[in-house]
């Protein structure tokens, strides 16, 4: 299953993205891929959501993979030290 983050991963979209993740996790089986290549705006609340969902996946043996990560998303994660936790290592 796949979730597209769209252009904004910020406070204005956190609830919508949370619902999208919950819907996909209910159907994901053992894998979830995330498309973040279109993200142009991101804030800490959006990064917190991504980290919470990724940790949920880890605890429940659901494989998390990134299909794409925008420069803005990778940079924002790097600024607050979440590059490794969000597994952006291949996208910097």
N, C-alpha and C positions, 0 to 999 in steps of 0.2 A: 504494500500500500504506500501511497505517496501523499505528502502535504506540500503545497506551494505556499511560501510565505508572502508572496506578493511584493509590493514596493515598500511597505511600511511594517516594521516590527517595533512598534512603540506603544505607549500607554493607550493610544486611541484604538489600537487593534488587538490588544492582548486578549480580551474576552472572546473576540471572534476567532483568533488563532487557537485559543485554548479549546473552544468547541470543535474546531476542525481536527485538532490533535486527538481529543477524546473520541470523536467519531471514528477516526482512522485506527486508533488503538483498539477499539472494540472489534475491528475487523482485521487487524494487522497480522494476526497469526504470530509469526516469530520474526518479522522484519518490518521496518519502517524506513522509508527514504524521504529526505527533505530537500526541497528545491529552494535555495536561497539566493539564486543568481540575479534576481530582479530587485533585491532590497537596495533602496537608496536612502532610507531613513531608519535609524535604529536607536533605541535608548536602553537604559539599564533594565527597565521593566520588561522589555522584550527579550533581552538576554537572560534575565532571570527565568522567564517562561521556558525558553529553549533549554536552559540548564536543568530545570525541574523535570521537563519531559524526558530529556536524555537520561537523567538519573533513574526515572521511573522505568525506562526501557532496560537499563542495565540491571536493575533489581529484579525485573521480570523476564530476563533472558530474551529480550526483543532486540534484534540487531538493528542498530541505528546507522544509517549511511547518509552522506551528503551527495546529492546529485550535482549541486552547484552551490557556490558561495560567492557573493559579490565582494568586491574590494572593500566597500563600506562596512559590510557585516564582519568581515575578517578583521578590519582595522579596529572597529569598536570593541570586539572581543579581546583583541590584543592590548588595547589601552587599559582595560580593567583586569587583565591577566587570566582570561578564560579561553585562550586559544587551545590549550591542551585539553581542558575539561570538555570543550565542545567538539574536540577532534577536528579542528580546522587545519591541522598541520600540513596537509597536502594542498591547501588553497592559499598560502601566503605568497 
